[in-house]
Amino acid sequence: MNIDESDERRHWSQGHGIEDRHKRRAERIQRHPPAFVDSSMPPFPPEANFDVPVSFPLDAGGPGVDLSSMPPRLTRDEDRFGIPFDVWKPTCSINLICHRNGALQKHQVQVIDKSRCGGQDRFESLIASSNGLIQTDEQLFERIKNIYERKMYGTWRSMFSFKTLREIRLASFSPYDYRPVPVFLPEYVKQDMLFAYRHPEKLHSDGQWIQWVFNLRQPHRRFALEFVEGWSALRILIAVSILLALSTAIGIALTVVMDDAQTAFTIASFVICAGSLLLAALAIVSSIEVSNNDGSGQSRLLHNMNINHNHHNLADGYPLYAAVRDAKEAQERDFRNRAQDYQMQQMLLEQQNKRGPVELDQNTGNIPNAPSLAEKSKRVHSCGFPGCKKSFTRREHCRRHELGHKTGPTTECPDGTGQEDR
C-alpha cells in the first residue's frame, strides 16, 4: 500500500466527507496519469488534409462493450486465441477488414519504426529478412489502397458493381474474441483517413501515421481499419443514363424496322419503366442499409444510452446494445452495493466516535471485526418513541418511522411487536 492510500483511509476513518476523498483521488490521478492501456478511447490519427478546417466532435467518446456477453465466435486455425499481443517488437501490423455478403475479408500490413530497432544494423537486417515492411506514411497508404482495390474489391466489382468505398473506420478486437467492434471516431477524422487513402502523395508527414499504428498496439486489444462500402450515386446515374439511351435507341430502331412508331416507343417505354422500378427498389434498399449499418450513428446511440436511461428499450433485439445495457446495469448494481456498505460503515463510525477514531484493517480496508452484509441485514432497529414496540430491519425505515411520530397527529403509537418494514 502506498502513502496516498494509507492517508486517504486514515482520513476516511476519522469521519471526513466524500468530497475531500474524491478531491485527493483526482489530485493523485493528475500526478500519475493512467497509461493508454487502461483507456477506452484510442488516440486520434494525425491530420492528413490541411486544406480542410478542423471541426471538433460533438461526442468525446462512447462506452465500452463487454464481449463476454456475446455468443461464442467460430474461430479459425490461424487465430491466436487467448494469447496476449506482443507490444515490444520493432514491427507492428494492422489488419484490413471488409464485411461483404456475410463474409469477413481480412488482410494485414506491417510497418517498422527505425527508432525502436535499437540500432542501424538490426533495422537493416529486419528490412532484408522481412519483405514488404513499410517505413513511410506514403508507402503505408499506397499499400492499403493496393490491397483493397486488387484483393478485397477486385477488378470485376470495380467495373460492374454499384457499390464503392464510402468510409474507412476503426474497429477493435481482443485475443479472446476476434470479432471486430466499431470504435467511435468523429466524422472529420474518418474523412481525413479517407483523404489519406485516396491521395497518399499529398501527405505532409513522413512517419506520423506509422507512429499512430504503434500507439494503437496494446497487450489485450488491437485495432483494424474497416472498409465500409455503400451505393455509389454516380454509378447509378451512369446506369440510368445508359438505360435511357438504350430505350431511345430501341424505339428508333423498331420504328425503322416495323414502320410503327407507336408500337416501337411503347416497347421502349416498357424497358425504361422496368429499369426505373429496379433502380427505385435499389435506392430503397440503399437507404435502409445506410440507416442500419452506419457506424457513427451506432456509436452515437450507444453514447446516448450511456447518459440517458430512456433508451433502455432500444437494446431489445440488438446484441451490441444489450451488452451495453447489461454492463450499465451491472455497474449501477455495484454502485448501489458500495453505497449501502459505505452507509453501514458510517453508522458504525458514528456509534464509535465516543471511543476515538477507528483504525481500518490494512489488508481489506474495512473496520476490524465489522459484521458482514448478511449480518447487517439481520439487525433489528427498535423505535425509540415512548410506548412504541415496533422494530425494523433497516435503519432508514426506523428513522422514517420515528420522524412520523414527531410530525404525525398522534402522540402515541399503537402497540405492536415483530420485525416489519414500512
KOLBALO-16542 format. One line per 10 residues: number of its first residue (from 1); their letters; for each residue x, y, z of C-alpha. Coordinates in Angstrom, 1 decimal, decimal comma, padded with zeros to 4 digits. Layout:
N
NUM = a = X Y Z; ... $
//
This chain:
422
1 = mnidesderr = 000,0 000,0 000,0; 001,4 003,4 -000,9; 001,4 006,5 001,3; -001,5 008,2 -000,5; -003,8 005,3 000,0; -003,0 005,0 003,7; -003,5 008,7 004,3; -006,8 008,5 002,5; -008,1 005,6 004,6; -006,9 007,3 007,8 $
11 = hwsqghgied = -008,8 010,5 006,9; -011,8 008,5 005,9; -011,8 006,6 009,2; -011,8 009,9 011,1; -015,1 010,9 009,5; -014,0 013,2 006,7; -016,5 013,7 003,8; -016,7 012,1 000,4; -015,8 015,3 -001,5; -012,4 015,5 000,2 $
21 = rhkrraeriq = -011,6 011,9 -000,7; -012,6 012,4 -004,3; -010,5 015,6 -004,5; -007,4 013,8 -003,1; -008,0 010,9 -005,6; -008,3 013,3 -008,5; -005,0 015,0 -007,5; -003,3 011,6 -007,3; -004,5 010,7 -010,8; -003,2 014,0 -012,1 $
31 = rhppafvdss = 000,2 013,3 -010,6; 000,2 009,7 -012,0; -002,0 009,7 -015,2; -003,1 006,3 -016,4; -001,5 004,7 -019,4; -003,3 004,2 -022,7; -003,7 000,5 -021,9; -006,4 001,4 -019,4; -008,1 003,9 -021,7; -011,3 003,2 -023,6 $
41 = mppfppeanf = -010,6 005,6 -026,4; -007,8 005,1 -029,0; -005,6 008,0 -030,0; -006,7 010,0 -033,0; -004,6 009,7 -036,2; -002,5 012,6 -037,5; -004,0 015,2 -039,8; -003,8 014,4 -043,5; -005,8 017,1 -045,3; -004,5 020,5 -044,1 $
51 = dvpvsfplda = -006,8 022,4 -046,5; -009,9 021,5 -044,6; -010,5 023,4 -041,3; -010,7 021,2 -038,3; -014,1 020,9 -036,6; -014,3 019,4 -033,1; -016,6 016,4 -032,5; -019,9 016,7 -030,6; -019,2 013,5 -028,7; -016,0 012,9 -026,9 $
61 = ggpgvdlssm = -016,3 009,1 -026,8; -018,6 006,1 -026,4; -018,9 003,4 -023,8; -017,0 000,1 -023,9; -018,7 -003,2 -024,8; -018,3 -006,3 -022,8; -017,7 -009,0 -025,4; -018,2 -011,8 -022,8; -022,0 -011,2 -023,0; -022,0 -012,1 -026,8 $
71 = pprltrdedr = -022,3 -015,6 -028,2; -019,1 -017,6 -028,9; -017,4 -017,0 -032,3; -016,3 -019,6 -034,8; -012,5 -019,4 -034,6; -010,0 -020,1 -037,3; -006,8 -022,1 -037,3; -004,6 -019,0 -037,6; -006,3 -017,2 -034,7; -004,0 -017,0 -031,6 $
81 = fgipfdvwkp = -007,0 -017,4 -029,2; -006,3 -016,2 -025,7; -002,6 -015,3 -026,3; -001,9 -011,6 -025,4; -000,4 -009,5 -028,2; 003,3 -008,6 -028,2; 003,8 -004,9 -027,8; 007,6 -004,8 -027,7; 008,6 -005,7 -031,2; 010,0 -003,0 -033,5 $
91 = tcsinlichr = 007,5 -004,0 -036,2; 003,8 -003,7 -035,9; 000,8 -004,9 -038,0; -002,6 -003,5 -038,6; -005,4 -005,5 -040,1; -007,6 -004,5 -043,1; -011,1 -005,9 -043,0; -014,2 -005,7 -045,0; -017,7 -007,3 -044,5; -019,4 -008,4 -047,7 $
101 = ngalqkhqvq = -022,2 -010,9 -048,2; -021,9 -012,3 -044,6; -018,2 -013,0 -045,0; -015,2 -011,2 -043,5; -012,2 -010,5 -045,7; -009,0 -009,9 -043,7; -005,6 -008,8 -044,9; -002,7 -007,3 -043,0; 000,1 -004,7 -043,5; 003,3 -004,4 -041,4 $
111 = vidksrcggq = 005,2 -001,3 -040,5; 008,6 -000,8 -038,9; 010,0 002,0 -036,8; 013,7 002,7 -037,0; 013,8 004,3 -033,5; 012,5 001,1 -032,0; 015,1 -001,2 -033,6; 017,9 -000,3 -031,2; 020,4 000,3 -034,0; 021,1 000,6 -037,7 $
121 = drfesliass = 022,3 -003,0 -038,1; 019,1 -004,5 -036,7; 017,0 -002,2 -038,7; 018,7 -003,2 -042,0; 018,6 -006,9 -041,0; 014,8 -006,7 -040,4; 014,3 -004,9 -043,7; 016,4 -007,6 -045,5; 014,7 -010,6 -043,8; 011,1 -009,4 -043,9 $
131 = ngliqtdeql = 009,8 -008,5 -047,4; 007,2 -005,8 -047,5; 007,9 -003,8 -044,3; 006,5 -000,2 -044,6; 008,7 002,7 -043,5; 006,8 005,9 -044,5; 003,3 007,2 -044,4; 003,1 007,4 -048,2; 004,1 003,7 -048,5; 001,5 002,8 -045,9 $
141 = ferikniyer = -001,5 004,2 -047,7; -000,2 003,1 -051,1; -000,1 -000,4 -049,8; -003,5 -000,2 -048,2; -005,0 001,2 -051,4; -003,4 -001,5 -053,5; -004,6 -004,3 -051,2; -008,2 -003,0 -051,1; -008,5 -002,3 -054,8; -006,9 -005,5 -056,1 $
151 = kmygtwrsmf = -007,5 -008,1 -053,4; -010,6 -007,0 -051,5; -012,6 -005,1 -054,1; -011,5 -006,8 -057,3; -011,4 -005,9 -060,9; -014,8 -007,1 -061,9; -016,5 -005,4 -059,0; -014,8 -002,2 -059,8; -016,2 -002,2 -063,3; -019,8 -003,5 -062,7 $
161 = sfktlreirl = -020,7 -003,1 -059,1; -022,9 -000,2 -057,9; -021,1 -000,2 -054,6; -018,0 001,7 -053,8; -015,9 002,7 -050,8; -017,9 005,1 -048,6; -015,7 005,4 -045,4; -012,8 003,9 -043,5; -013,4 003,4 -039,8; -011,6 001,9 -036,9 $
171 = asfspydyrp = -012,6 -001,4 -035,3; -011,2 -003,1 -032,2; -010,8 -006,8 -031,2; -009,2 -008,7 -028,5; -007,2 -012,0 -028,3; -010,2 -013,6 -026,6; -012,7 -012,6 -029,2; -011,6 -011,7 -032,7; -014,9 -010,2 -033,8; -014,3 -006,5 -034,7 $
181 = vpvflpeyvk = -016,3 -003,9 -032,9; -016,6 -000,4 -034,4; -014,8 002,3 -032,4; -016,2 005,8 -032,3; -014,3 008,4 -034,3; -015,5 011,9 -035,2; -016,7 012,3 -038,7; -013,9 014,7 -039,7; -011,3 012,1 -038,6; -012,8 009,4 -040,8 $
191 = qdmlfayrhp = -012,9 011,9 -043,7; -009,3 012,7 -043,0; -008,4 009,0 -043,2; -010,3 008,7 -046,5; -008,4 011,6 -047,9; -005,1 010,0 -047,0; -006,2 006,8 -048,6; -007,2 008,5 -051,9; -004,3 010,9 -052,1; -001,2 009,3 -050,4 $
201 = eklhsdgqwi = 001,1 011,5 -052,4; -000,3 014,7 -050,7; 000,6 013,6 -047,2; 002,8 016,2 -045,4; 004,1 013,8 -042,8; 006,8 011,1 -043,1; 006,2 008,8 -040,1; 003,3 010,2 -038,0; 000,8 007,6 -039,3; 003,4 004,9 -038,6 $
211 = qwvfnlrqph = 003,7 006,1 -035,0; -000,1 006,1 -034,8; -000,2 002,4 -035,8; 002,3 001,7 -033,0; 000,3 003,7 -030,5; -002,8 001,6 -031,2; -000,9 -001,5 -030,1; -002,0 -003,0 -026,7; -001,5 -006,3 -025,0; -005,2 -007,1 -024,8 $
221 = rrfalefveg = -006,6 -005,0 -027,6; -005,8 -004,5 -031,2; -007,4 -002,3 -033,9; -008,1 -002,7 -037,6; -009,1 -000,5 -040,5; -012,6 -001,5 -041,7; -013,6 -000,6 -045,3; -017,3 000,3 -045,4; -018,9 000,1 -048,8; -022,1 001,9 -049,9 $
231 = wsalriliav = -024,1 002,6 -053,0; -022,5 005,0 -055,5; -024,8 007,7 -056,7; -022,5 008,4 -059,7; -022,5 004,8 -060,9; -026,3 004,6 -060,5; -026,7 007,8 -062,5; -024,5 006,4 -065,3; -026,6 003,2 -065,3; -029,8 005,3 -065,6 $
241 = sillalstai = -028,3 007,3 -068,5; -027,3 004,2 -070,3; -030,8 002,7 -069,8; -032,4 005,9 -071,1; -030,1 005,9 -074,2; -030,7 002,2 -074,8; -034,5 002,6 -074,7; -034,3 005,6 -077,1; -032,2 003,6 -079,5; -034,6 000,6 -079,3 $
251 = gialtvvmdd = -037,5 002,9 -080,1; -035,8 004,4 -083,1; -034,6 001,1 -084,4; -038,0 -000,6 -084,1; -039,6 002,4 -085,8; -037,4 002,0 -088,7; -037,8 -001,8 -088,9; -041,5 -002,1 -088,1; -042,6 001,2 -089,6; -044,8 001,7 -086,5 $
261 = aqtaftiasf = -043,6 004,4 -084,2; -046,4 003,9 -081,6; -045,6 000,2 -081,0; -041,8 000,8 -081,1; -041,9 003,5 -078,4; -044,4 001,5 -076,3; -041,8 -001,3 -076,1; -039,1 001,3 -075,4; -041,2 002,9 -072,6; -041,7 -000,6 -071,1 $
271 = vicagsllla = -037,9 -001,1 -071,0; -037,3 002,2 -069,3; -040,1 001,7 -066,8; -038,8 -001,7 -065,8; -035,3 -000,3 -065,3; -036,7 002,6 -063,3; -038,5 000,3 -060,9; -035,4 -001,7 -060,4; -033,4 001,4 -059,6; -036,1 002,7 -057,2 $
281 = alaivssiev = -036,0 -000,6 -055,3; -032,2 -000,3 -055,2; -032,5 003,2 -053,8; -034,9 002,0 -051,0; -032,6 -000,9 -050,1; -029,7 001,6 -050,1; -031,4 004,0 -047,7; -032,3 001,1 -045,3; -028,8 -000,3 -045,3; -027,2 003,1 -044,7 $
291 = snndgsgqsr = -029,5 003,8 -041,7; -028,9 000,4 -040,2; -025,1 000,0 -040,8; -023,9 003,5 -040,1; -021,1 003,1 -037,5; -021,1 006,7 -036,4; -024,8 006,6 -035,8; -024,5 003,4 -033,8; -021,8 004,9 -031,6; -023,9 008,0 -031,1 $
301 = llhnmninhn = -026,8 005,8 -030,0; -024,6 003,9 -027,6; -023,3 007,2 -026,2; -026,8 008,4 -025,7; -027,7 005,2 -023,9; -024,7 005,8 -021,6; -026,1 009,1 -020,4; -029,8 008,7 -020,8; -031,7 005,8 -019,3; -034,8 006,5 -021,5 $
311 = hhnladgypl = -033,1 004,4 -024,3; -033,4 001,2 -022,2; -035,9 -000,4 -024,5; -033,7 000,3 -027,5; -031,4 -002,6 -026,6; -034,1 -005,2 -027,1; -033,1 -007,3 -030,2; -029,6 -005,8 -030,7; -026,8 -007,8 -029,1; -024,4 -004,8 -029,1 $
321 = yaavrdakea = -027,0 -002,6 -027,4; -027,9 -005,4 -025,0; -024,3 -005,8 -024,0; -024,0 -002,1 -023,2; -027,3 -002,2 -021,3; -026,2 -005,2 -019,2; -022,8 -003,6 -018,4; -024,5 -000,4 -017,4; -027,0 -002,2 -015,1; -024,1 -004,2 -013,5 $
331 = qerdfrnraq = -022,2 -001,0 -012,9; -025,3 000,5 -011,2; -025,8 -002,5 -009,0; -022,2 -002,4 -007,9; -022,5 001,3 -007,1; -025,6 000,7 -005,0; -023,9 -002,1 -003,1; -020,9 000,1 -002,4; -023,2 003,0 -001,3; -025,0 000,7 001,2 $
341 = dyqmqqmlle = -021,7 -000,6 002,5; -020,5 002,9 002,9; -023,6 003,9 004,8; -023,2 000,9 007,2; -019,6 001,8 007,9; -020,5 005,4 008,5; -023,2 004,3 011,0; -020,6 002,2 012,8; -018,2 005,1 012,9; -020,9 007,3 014,4 $
351 = qqnkrgpvel = -021,6 004,8 017,1; -017,9 004,5 018,0; -017,0 008,2 017,8; -017,0 008,5 021,6; -014,2 006,0 021,8; -012,0 007,8 019,3; -011,1 007,2 015,6; -011,2 003,6 014,4; -008,1 002,2 012,6; -009,1 000,3 009,4 $
361 = dqntgnipna = -007,6 -003,1 008,5; -004,5 -002,7 006,4; -005,4 -005,7 004,1; -009,1 -005,3 003,5; -009,6 -001,6 004,2; -012,6 -002,4 006,4; -013,4 -001,9 010,1; -011,9 -004,8 012,1; -014,4 -007,3 013,4; -017,2 -005,5 011,4 $
371 = pslaekskrv = -020,2 -007,6 010,7; -020,8 -008,9 007,1; -023,6 -007,6 004,9; -025,7 -010,7 005,8; -025,3 -010,0 009,5; -026,1 -006,3 009,0; -029,4 -007,2 007,2; -030,5 -009,3 010,2; -030,1 -006,5 012,7; -033,1 -005,2 014,5 $
381 = hscgfpgckk = -033,6 -001,4 015,0; -036,3 -000,6 017,6; -038,4 002,5 017,6; -037,3 004,9 020,4; -040,6 006,6 020,8; -042,2 006,0 024,2; -044,9 003,4 024,0; -043,9 002,1 020,5; -042,7 -001,5 020,4; -042,2 -001,8 016,6 $
391 = sftrrehcrr = -038,8 -002,8 015,2; -037,3 -002,7 011,7; -034,5 -004,5 009,9; -033,3 -001,3 008,1; -032,0 001,8 009,9; -033,5 004,2 007,4; -037,0 002,7 007,9; -036,7 003,1 011,6; -035,7 006,7 011,3; -038,6 007,4 009,0 $
401 = helghktgpt = -040,9 005,8 011,5; -039,6 007,9 014,3; -040,0 011,0 012,2; -043,6 010,1 011,6; -044,1 010,1 015,4; -042,8 013,7 015,6; -044,8 015,1 012,7; -047,9 012,9 013,0; -051,2 013,9 014,6; -051,0 011,3 017,3 $
411 = tecpdgtgqe = -048,5 011,3 020,2; -048,8 007,6 020,9; -048,1 004,6 018,7; -050,4 001,5 018,8; -048,8 -001,5 020,4; -047,1 -003,8 018,0; -044,3 -006,3 018,1; -042,3 -008,1 015,5; -040,0 -007,1 012,6; -041,6 -005,2 009,8 $
421 = dr = -040,6 -002,6 007,2; -042,9 000,2 006,2 $
//
